[in-house]
Amino acid sequence: MSEVVVIQDLEWKYSNTKEFALRGVSLEIEENSFVGVVGANEQGKTTLISCINGLIPHSHHGVYRGSVQVFGKEVREQDALELATNVGMVFADPESQFTAMTVEEELAFGMENMGFDLSKIREQLDWVSDITMIGDLLDKSPYDISGGQKQRVAIASVLAMNPPIIIMDEPTSMIDPLGKQFIFNILRRLKEAREHTLIVVEHNIEQLASLSDQMLLIHEGKVARMAPPAEFFDDPAYLVERGIVAPEVTEFAYRLRELGQFSADIHLPLDLDNGIEITKSVLDRQHS
């Protein structure tokens, strides 16, 4: 795979602040991978993704150092249309993205601005309506539907333009548990299709871990850890010190490992099924 995002020695300080929000960030993101971004509040997660989608430095004033390349070209050198073509952004507050009076118009708005012909618009409308499960909402106002439905519409409006990179900034933070599950189902379908690079900032660690190819921890404006989930969660104590709690099944297995119940070279489980397997092996060994 090739790298679609390459960041080297990135530093950013907002105007009228004393401290840098990002400090010496370097990382690479591979094409069609799923990267889960985690970290405590105010550690630099949103600032980082804003540097990838071009909001920084194009829409914010401050001190910018280092390099952010998307598809081999500096973000600072790309105009708004080029950035919108390459990178789609879904915000935590879906209403901040809405501009139209009906959901169908909302989905078509971005495609029309990008010059899609009518047949392509119709094709994309059908596709995103199916994958985000909003086919019954097309004639409704995006402002008069539930919070979870609004977020699905926001995701659909970005997907409709089919950017190769899609960034989501805490897409489940403002919706109820059922709505959250709908969003993770959409993310799972997108991940399985492997047609987009997905960068998702999210506090739901358990759901995110099961989807991610790489987990990225931002702490105090730096990359504290970036690794595949099995490696990322192998030291829960390190994560707790930086404001992140591992999945409960991972923490449980970690306690067993600390008690010497299974080998330290076995990766901790990230889901319940794997956790049950490890616990069963421990019990079988004790009774053998």
CORTA-V810014 format. One record per backbone hydrogen bond with DSSP energy under -1.0 kcal/mol. CO is the residue of the C=O (numbers start at 1). NH is the residue of the N-H. Records with the same first field share a line. If there is no record, write none. Layout:
CO->NH ; NH
This chain:
2->31
4->71
5->29
6->69
7->27
8->67
10->25
11->65
12->21 ; 22
13->63
14->17
22->12
25->10
27->7
29->4 ; 5
30->33
33->198
34->213 ; 214
35->200
36->216
37->202
38->218
43->221
44->48
45->49
46->50
47->51
48->52
49->53
50->56
54->58
55->59
61->15
63->13
65->11
67->8
68->75
69->6
70->73
73->70
74->77
75->78
79->83
80->84
81->85
82->86
83->87
86->165
88->167
90->169
93->96
94->97
102->106
103->107
104->108
105->109
108->112
109->113
110->114
111->116
112->115
117->121
118->122
119->123
120->124
121->125
122->126
123->127
124->128
125->129
126->130
127->131
128->132
129->134
134->137
137->140
138->104
140->103
141->144
146->150
147->151
148->152
149->153
150->154
151->155
152->156
153->157
154->158
155->159
156->160
159->162
164->197
165->88
166->199
167->90
168->201
170->173
172->175
176->180
177->181
178->182
179->183
180->184
181->185
182->186
183->187
184->188
185->189
186->190
187->191
188->192
189->193
190->194
197->166
198->35
199->168
200->37
201->170
203->205
204->208
205->209
206->210
208->211 ; 212
214->36
215->227
216->38
217->224 ; 225
219->222
221->23
222->219
225->217
227->215
228->232
229->233
231->234
235->239
236->240
237->241
239->242 ; 244
240->243
247->251
248->252
249->253
250->254
251->255
252->256
253->257
254->258
255->259
256->261
257->260
263->266
271->275
272->276
273->277
274->278
275->279
276->280
277->281
278->282
279->283
280->284
281->285
282->286
283->287
